[in-house]
């Protein structure tokens, strides 16, 4: 006789699957100074973006099928609170429309730090995995303590020599996976104020943003960035009354995608270099990765194993 074994289904948390487009196309990422520059500045941005959007759509891989492409836009309400959604969002959408572009999803950068029910940035920080460079001796404290993450080994700190001994020679920093020559980068992930309040850095929030667009963020198995449909005739006066992610187009393709592409001014280049370093050192939910792999294989869509390689950019010069 075989003894039956019973277990509660709640004891085995399931990882929620999310719908996926082939490409998530970011049409911009604006801060206070962008809006202060006025409608003409927004207009020039979208006019520069449009031809690159067309090129990205033309090259989106979809396994021979018509690609599912969704567009998104990120507004900074984290570092600076300014104006209101009721004033800015209609202006933004109007200028995009004048350039022949449609914004399917609108996101608040503060949602990359905390969605209201999930401390997203803190959860991602807990998944950082550092790779000690070859020959290192663990002198440098971990990123969880310092708030800094490097893609290699920084120059050793100069120390005063003991009497009658020569000073240690200077040594250059080294990139862990350098190709002939190093491009060393040390990224600040956060800073803590005197009151203990933590402020997440722009590169770290941008890395969270990319993980969300790739459909790889989970909280206790549940998807984190869930679009909320915008059905009201107007937008709220306060940013806190606007969901972290809003679906503006009811017929839009899914927000998350196998790959992402962001069309940005070239001033974002240093930030996005840092994003790749962070993504390369983040342990992503394995079940979420498995779901993407299975679905892409079913659709005959090639998706890179590296999460960072699923992210692409177009940087344009001049503003």
C-alpha positions as CSV (number, residue, x, y, z in Angstrom):
1,X,0.0,0.0,0.0
2,X,1.4,3.4,-1.0
3,X,1.0,6.3,1.4
4,X,-0.5,9.4,-0.2
5,X,1.3,12.6,0.2
6,X,-0.6,15.9,0.4
7,X,0.7,19.4,0.1
8,X,-0.9,22.8,-0.1
9,X,-0.6,24.4,-3.5
10,X,0.2,27.7,-1.8
11,X,3.4,26.1,-0.5
12,X,4.7,26.0,-4.0
13,X,4.6,29.5,-5.4
14,X,4.1,29.7,-9.2
15,X,5.9,32.2,-11.4
16,X,3.3,34.2,-13.3
17,X,3.9,34.3,-17.0
18,X,3.6,37.6,-18.8
19,X,2.6,38.3,-22.4
20,X,5.5,39.2,-24.7
21,X,5.9,41.4,-27.8
22,X,8.9,40.9,-30.1
23,X,10.2,44.4,-29.4
24,X,9.7,47.0,-26.7
25,X,10.6,50.3,-28.3
26,X,11.3,53.3,-26.0
27,X,10.6,56.6,-27.6
28,X,12.3,58.7,-24.9
29,X,13.2,59.3,-21.3
30,X,12.5,62.8,-20.1
31,X,13.6,64.8,-17.1
32,X,12.6,68.2,-15.7
33,X,14.9,70.1,-18.0
34,X,13.4,68.5,-21.1
35,X,10.0,69.7,-20.2
36,X,11.2,73.1,-19.1
37,X,12.7,73.5,-22.6
38,X,9.2,73.7,-23.9
39,X,7.1,72.1,-26.7
40,X,9.6,72.9,-29.4
41,X,12.2,70.8,-27.6
42,X,9.8,67.8,-27.4
43,X,9.0,68.3,-31.0
44,X,12.6,68.2,-32.1
45,X,13.1,65.0,-30.0
46,X,10.3,63.1,-31.7
47,X,11.3,64.3,-35.1
48,X,14.8,62.9,-34.6
49,X,13.4,59.7,-33.1
50,X,10.9,58.9,-35.9
51,X,13.3,57.6,-38.6
52,X,15.1,55.4,-36.1
53,X,11.7,54.0,-34.9
54,X,11.0,53.0,-38.5
55,X,14.3,51.3,-38.8
56,X,13.9,49.4,-35.5
57,X,10.5,48.2,-36.5
58,X,11.8,47.0,-39.9
59,X,14.5,44.9,-38.3
60,X,12.6,43.4,-35.5
61,X,13.0,39.7,-35.6
62,X,9.7,37.8,-35.4
63,X,10.4,34.3,-36.8
64,X,8.9,35.2,-40.2
65,X,5.7,36.5,-38.7
66,X,4.5,40.1,-38.4
67,X,6.3,41.5,-35.3
68,X,4.5,42.6,-32.2
69,X,6.0,45.9,-31.3
70,X,4.9,48.2,-28.4
71,X,6.2,51.7,-27.6
72,X,6.8,53.2,-24.2
73,X,8.0,56.4,-22.7
74,X,9.6,57.0,-19.2
75,X,9.1,60.2,-17.2
76,X,11.3,61.1,-14.3
77,X,9.1,61.8,-11.2
78,X,11.7,60.3,-8.9
79,X,14.6,62.8,-8.7
80,X,12.4,65.8,-9.3
81,X,8.7,66.3,-8.8
82,X,7.5,68.9,-11.3
83,X,4.2,70.1,-12.8
84,X,1.5,67.4,-13.0
85,X,0.4,64.5,-15.2
86,X,-2.6,66.5,-16.2
87,X,-0.4,69.2,-17.7
88,X,2.6,67.3,-19.1
89,X,1.2,64.0,-20.5
90,X,-1.3,65.6,-23.0
91,X,1.6,67.9,-24.2
92,X,3.9,64.9,-24.6
93,X,1.3,62.8,-26.5
94,X,0.4,65.7,-28.7
95,X,4.0,66.3,-29.8
96,X,4.6,62.6,-30.4
97,X,1.4,62.5,-32.5
98,X,2.7,65.5,-34.6
99,X,5.7,63.4,-35.5
100,X,3.6,60.5,-36.4
101,X,4.4,58.5,-33.3
102,X,2.1,56.8,-30.8
103,X,3.0,56.1,-27.2
104,X,1.4,52.8,-26.1
105,X,2.7,52.8,-22.5
106,X,3.8,55.6,-20.1
107,X,5.9,54.8,-17.1
108,X,7.0,56.8,-14.0
109,X,10.6,56.4,-13.0
110,X,9.6,56.3,-9.3
111,X,7.9,53.0,-10.1
112,X,11.3,51.5,-10.9
113,X,12.2,52.2,-7.2
114,X,8.9,51.2,-5.6
115,X,5.6,50.3,-7.2
116,X,3.6,51.0,-4.1
117,X,3.4,47.4,-3.1
118,X,6.8,46.1,-4.1
119,X,10.2,47.7,-3.3
120,X,11.5,46.9,-6.8
121,X,14.9,48.5,-6.7
122,X,15.7,46.9,-3.3
123,X,14.6,43.5,-4.6
124,X,16.9,43.8,-7.7
125,X,19.8,45.0,-5.5
126,X,19.4,41.8,-3.5
127,X,20.0,39.8,-6.7
128,X,23.4,41.4,-7.5
129,X,26.1,38.8,-7.9
130,X,29.7,40.1,-7.9
131,X,32.5,38.3,-9.8
132,X,35.8,38.7,-8.0
133,X,38.4,39.6,-10.7
134,X,41.2,37.1,-11.2
135,X,44.0,37.7,-8.7
136,X,41.9,39.8,-6.4
137,X,42.1,39.2,-2.6
138,X,38.7,40.5,-1.5
139,X,40.1,43.8,-0.2
140,X,37.2,45.7,-1.7
141,X,33.9,45.4,0.3
142,X,30.9,44.0,-1.6
143,X,28.5,46.2,-3.5
144,X,25.8,45.5,-0.9
145,X,27.9,47.5,1.6
146,X,29.5,50.2,-0.6
147,X,26.7,50.9,-3.1
148,X,29.3,50.7,-5.9
149,X,29.6,48.0,-8.6
150,X,32.6,47.6,-11.0
151,X,33.2,45.6,-14.2
152,X,36.7,44.7,-13.0
153,X,39.4,45.6,-10.5
154,X,40.0,49.2,-9.5
155,X,43.5,50.5,-8.9
156,X,44.8,49.4,-5.5
157,X,44.6,52.1,-2.8
158,X,48.0,53.7,-2.2
159,X,49.4,52.9,1.3
160,X,52.1,54.6,3.2
161,X,55.2,52.3,3.1
162,X,56.9,51.1,6.2
163,X,60.2,52.6,7.1
164,X,63.0,51.7,4.8
165,X,60.6,50.2,2.2
166,X,59.7,51.5,-1.2
167,X,56.2,52.7,-1.9
168,X,54.1,50.3,-3.9
169,X,54.0,51.0,-7.6
170,X,50.8,52.3,-9.2
171,X,48.7,49.7,-10.9
172,X,46.0,50.4,-13.5
173,X,42.4,49.3,-13.1
174,X,41.4,46.3,-15.2
175,X,38.2,45.2,-16.9
176,X,37.3,41.6,-16.1
177,X,36.4,40.6,-19.7
178,X,38.6,43.1,-21.5
179,X,39.3,42.8,-25.2
180,X,43.0,43.6,-25.4
181,X,42.5,46.9,-23.6
182,X,40.3,47.7,-20.6
183,X,37.3,50.0,-20.4
184,X,36.9,50.1,-16.6
185,X,33.7,51.4,-15.1
186,X,32.7,51.8,-11.5
187,X,29.0,52.4,-11.1
188,X,27.3,54.1,-8.1
189,X,24.1,52.2,-7.4
190,X,22.7,54.3,-4.6
191,X,23.5,56.9,-2.0
192,X,22.3,57.1,1.6
193,X,21.5,60.5,3.1
194,X,22.2,61.6,6.7
195,X,18.6,60.7,7.6
196,X,19.1,57.1,6.3
197,X,17.0,57.7,3.3
198,X,18.3,55.8,0.3
199,X,18.3,57.4,-3.2
200,X,18.8,55.0,-6.1
201,X,21.0,56.1,-8.9
202,X,19.8,56.8,-12.4
203,X,21.8,53.8,-13.9
204,X,20.3,51.4,-11.3
205,X,16.7,52.5,-11.9
206,X,17.4,52.3,-15.7
207,X,18.5,48.7,-15.2
208,X,15.3,47.9,-13.3
209,X,13.4,49.6,-16.2
210,X,15.1,47.3,-18.7
211,X,14.4,44.2,-16.7
212,X,10.7,45.2,-16.5
213,X,10.6,45.7,-20.2
214,X,12.1,42.3,-20.8
215,X,9.4,40.7,-18.6
216,X,11.9,39.4,-16.1
217,X,10.8,41.0,-12.8
218,X,8.8,39.0,-10.3
219,X,7.8,39.5,-6.7
220,X,6.9,36.2,-4.9
221,X,6.2,34.8,-8.4
222,X,3.9,37.6,-9.4
223,X,4.7,40.0,-12.3
224,X,5.9,43.4,-11.1
225,X,5.2,45.8,-13.9
226,X,1.6,45.3,-14.7
227,X,0.1,47.9,-17.1
228,X,-3.0,49.8,-15.8
229,X,-5.4,50.8,-18.6
230,X,-6.1,54.6,-18.8
231,X,-9.9,55.0,-19.1
232,X,-10.5,58.4,-17.5
233,X,-11.0,61.4,-19.7
234,X,-8.1,63.3,-18.0
235,X,-4.9,62.6,-16.1
236,X,-4.6,63.2,-12.4
237,X,-3.1,66.3,-10.9
238,X,-0.6,64.4,-8.6
239,X,2.0,62.0,-9.8
240,X,1.3,59.6,-6.9
241,X,-2.2,59.2,-8.3
242,X,-0.9,57.9,-11.6
243,X,-0.1,54.1,-11.8
244,X,3.6,53.2,-12.2
245,X,2.8,51.9,-15.7
246,X,-0.1,53.1,-17.8
247,X,-1.5,51.5,-21.0
248,X,-2.6,54.4,-23.2
249,X,-3.5,52.3,-26.2
250,X,-6.1,49.6,-25.5
251,X,-5.0,47.8,-28.7
252,X,-1.3,47.9,-27.9
253,X,0.9,44.8,-28.2
254,X,2.2,43.6,-24.8
255,X,4.4,45.9,-22.8
256,X,7.2,43.3,-22.1
257,X,9.2,41.9,-25.0
258,X,11.9,39.5,-26.0
259,X,14.2,42.4,-26.8
260,X,14.2,46.2,-26.1
261,X,15.4,49.1,-28.1
262,X,15.7,52.7,-26.7
263,X,16.1,55.8,-28.9
264,X,17.8,58.4,-26.8
265,X,20.0,61.5,-26.9
266,X,23.7,60.7,-26.7
267,X,23.9,62.2,-23.2
268,X,22.5,58.9,-22.0
269,X,25.4,56.8,-23.3
270,X,27.4,56.7,-20.0
271,X,24.2,55.8,-18.1
272,X,23.4,52.9,-20.5
273,X,27.0,51.6,-20.3
274,X,26.5,51.4,-16.6
275,X,23.1,49.6,-17.2
276,X,24.9,46.8,-19.1
277,X,27.3,46.3,-16.2
278,X,24.4,46.0,-13.7
279,X,22.5,43.6,-15.9
280,X,25.5,41.4,-16.4
281,X,25.8,41.1,-12.6
282,X,22.1,40.5,-11.8
283,X,20.8,37.0,-11.0
284,X,17.5,37.1,-12.8
285,X,14.6,34.9,-11.7
286,X,15.3,31.5,-13.4
287,X,11.7,30.6,-13.9
288,X,11.1,33.9,-15.7
289,X,14.1,33.2,-17.9
290,X,12.8,29.7,-18.6
291,X,9.4,31.0,-19.6
292,X,10.9,33.4,-22.1
293,X,13.1,30.7,-23.5
294,X,10.3,28.3,-24.0
295,X,8.0,30.8,-25.6
296,X,10.7,32.2,-28.0
297,X,11.6,28.7,-29.1
298,X,7.9,28.0,-29.8
299,X,7.8,31.2,-32.0
300,X,11.2,30.4,-33.6
301,X,12.5,33.7,-32.3
302,X,16.2,34.0,-31.4
303,X,16.8,35.5,-27.9
304,X,20.4,35.9,-26.6
305,X,21.3,34.0,-23.4
306,X,22.8,37.2,-21.9
307,X,20.1,39.5,-20.6
308,X,22.3,42.5,-21.4
309,X,22.5,41.4,-25.0
310,X,18.7,41.6,-25.3
311,X,19.0,45.4,-24.9
312,X,19.8,47.7,-27.8
313,X,20.0,51.4,-28.3
314,X,20.0,54.2,-30.9
315,X,21.8,57.3,-29.7
316,X,21.3,60.5,-31.7
317,X,23.6,63.6,-31.5
318,X,22.5,67.2,-30.8
319,X,19.4,68.6,-29.2
